[in-house]
Amino acid sequence: MLQRPTRRQRERGRVGVDLGVKHLAVLSQPLDPADAASAFVANPRHVRQAEHRLVKAQQTLSRTQAGSARREKAQRRVARLHHEVAVRRGTVLHAMTEQLATRFAEIAVEDLNVAGMTRTARGTVDKPGRRVKQKAGLNRAILDAAPGELRRQLAYKTSWTAPPSRSWTAGGPPARPAPPAGGKTHA
């Protein structure tokens, strides 16, 4: 059964969510009206925090002999580290999406093509790619932010209230007007 938005949600109105890498999300209005800085949700970069431990565990795994008990133990360690990263990421996303779903009547999220954004830059033998390492790092950062999971969580949490969250493609209503071709804005 759909519930109507609460009075507090109706008073706060709509919010636009711009997903990114530097900031996990930039909101059109702050989560807390008294704190303007809450419009910028920090990106915790979970994979980068666990990167050293993951690299060491994966190196240890690569040095083990296939089928040995030591290899199974090393595999469990790598899997546990990946699981810890996933749990931390999920906790942050659940907390943020819960705040958005309970504080605003309508939520507009940009519709990102994550698969297209994270496509490899490797190229082919005939036409090799450029800046492959930089693109690989960007891909890792985009996937660490988990924009698809954030949209999925917002969709199911806002489905309990009417109207649910909306997602707009790049051609949809912009969060702010684009600057003119010269890059200068005229007020």
C-alpha positions in Angstrom: 0.0 0.0 0.0 1.4 3.4 -1.0 1.6 6.0 1.7 1.4 9.7 1.0 4.5 11.8 1.7 4.7 13.2 5.2 4.3 16.8 6.0 8.0 17.2 6.5 8.7 15.6 3.1 6.1 17.9 1.5 7.7 20.9 3.1 11.2 20.0 1.9 9.8 19.3 -1.6 12.0 18.0 -4.4 15.7 17.2 -4.5 18.0 16.5 -7.4 20.9 14.0 -7.0 24.0 14.3 -9.1 26.2 11.2 -8.7 29.9 11.4 -9.1 33.4 10.2 -8.1 34.8 13.1 -6.2 31.6 13.4 -4.2 29.4 10.4 -3.9 26.4 12.7 -4.5 25.8 16.4 -4.8 22.3 17.4 -3.9 20.3 20.3 -5.1 19.4 21.1 -1.5 21.2 20.0 1.6 20.1 16.9 3.7 20.1 19.1 6.8 18.6 22.6 6.1 20.8 24.1 8.9 24.0 22.7 7.3 24.7 23.8 3.8 27.7 21.4 3.5 25.4 18.4 3.7 24.5 19.0 0.1 27.9 17.4 -0.7 28.0 13.7 0.3 31.6 12.6 0.6 32.8 9.5 -1.3 34.4 7.1 1.2 36.4 5.3 -1.5 36.1 1.9 0.1 38.3 0.0 -2.4 41.1 2.5 -2.1 41.0 2.2 1.7 41.3 -1.6 1.5 43.6 -1.7 -1.6 46.9 -2.4 0.3 45.4 -5.3 2.2 43.7 -6.7 -1.0 46.9 -6.5 -3.0 48.9 -8.3 -0.2 46.2 -11.0 0.1 46.0 -11.5 -3.7 49.8 -11.8 -3.9 49.8 -14.4 -1.2 47.1 -16.3 -3.1 49.1 -16.2 -6.3 52.1 -17.8 -4.7 50.2 -20.8 -3.4 50.0 -24.2 -5.0 46.6 -25.1 -6.6 44.6 -27.6 -4.5 46.5 -27.0 -1.3 44.9 -26.1 2.1 47.0 -22.9 2.2 45.5 -21.8 -1.2 42.0 -22.4 0.2 42.8 -20.3 3.2 44.3 -17.5 1.0 41.1 -17.6 -1.2 38.9 -17.2 1.9 41.0 -14.2 3.0 40.7 -12.5 -0.4 36.9 -13.2 -0.5 36.5 -11.9 3.1 38.3 -8.7 2.2 36.0 -8.2 -0.8 33.0 -9.0 1.3 34.1 -6.4 3.9 34.4 -3.7 1.2 30.9 -4.6 -0.1 29.4 -4.4 3.4 30.9 -1.0 4.1 29.7 0.3 0.7 26.2 -1.0 1.3 26.1 0.5 4.8 27.0 4.0 3.4 24.5 3.7 0.5 21.7 2.5 2.8 22.2 5.4 5.2 22.3 8.0 2.4 19.3 6.6 0.5 17.3 6.3 3.7 17.9 9.9 4.5 16.9 11.0 1.0 13.8 8.8 0.9 12.5 10.0 4.3 13.4 13.7 4.0 12.1 14.6 0.5 8.8 14.2 -1.3 10.4 13.7 -4.7 13.9 12.6 -5.7 15.3 13.1 -9.2 18.4 11.0 -10.0 20.5 11.2 -13.2 20.3 8.1 -15.3 23.9 7.1 -15.8 25.0 4.5 -18.3 27.5 2.8 -15.9 28.3 0.0 -18.3 29.2 2.5 -21.0 31.1 4.8 -18.6 33.3 1.9 -17.4 34.0 0.3 -20.8 37.6 -0.4 -21.3 39.9 1.9 -23.3 42.3 -0.9 -24.3 41.3 -0.9 -28.0 42.5 -3.5 -30.5 45.8 -4.6 -32.0 45.2 -2.5 -35.1 44.0 0.5 -33.2 45.4 0.5 -29.6 43.8 2.6 -26.9 45.2 5.7 -25.3 45.6 6.4 -21.6 44.5 2.9 -20.7 45.9 3.1 -17.1 44.1 6.4 -16.4 40.8 5.0 -17.7 41.2 1.8 -15.6 41.6 4.0 -12.5 38.5 6.0 -13.4 36.6 2.8 -14.0 37.6 1.5 -10.6 36.5 4.7 -8.9 33.1 4.7 -10.7 32.4 1.1 -9.8 33.5 1.8 -6.2 31.0 4.6 -5.9 28.3 2.1 -7.0 25.8 4.5 -8.8 23.6 1.6 -10.0 23.2 0.2 -6.5 22.3 3.7 -5.2 19.6 4.1 -7.8 18.3 0.6 -7.1 18.0 1.3 -3.3 16.4 4.7 -3.9 13.8 3.1 -6.3 12.7 0.5 -3.8 12.7 2.9 -0.8 10.7 5.6 -2.5 8.2 3.0 -3.9 6.6 3.0 -0.5 5.6 6.7 -0.9 3.9 8.4 -3.8 5.4 9.6 -6.1 8.5 7.4 -6.3 11.9 8.7 -7.3 12.5 9.6 -11.0 15.6 9.1 -13.1 16.4 11.5 -15.9 18.7 10.9 -18.8 21.3 13.4 -19.9 18.7 14.9 -22.3 16.1 15.3 -19.5 15.4 18.2 -17.3 18.8 19.6 -16.1 19.6 20.2 -12.4 21.0 23.6 -13.4 21.2 25.4 -16.8 24.2 24.7 -18.9 26.7 27.6 -19.3 26.8 29.2 -22.7 29.5 28.2 -25.3 32.1 30.7 -24.0 31.9 29.2 -20.5 30.9 32.6 -19.0 27.5 33.0 -17.4 25.6 36.2 -17.6 23.4 37.1 -14.7 
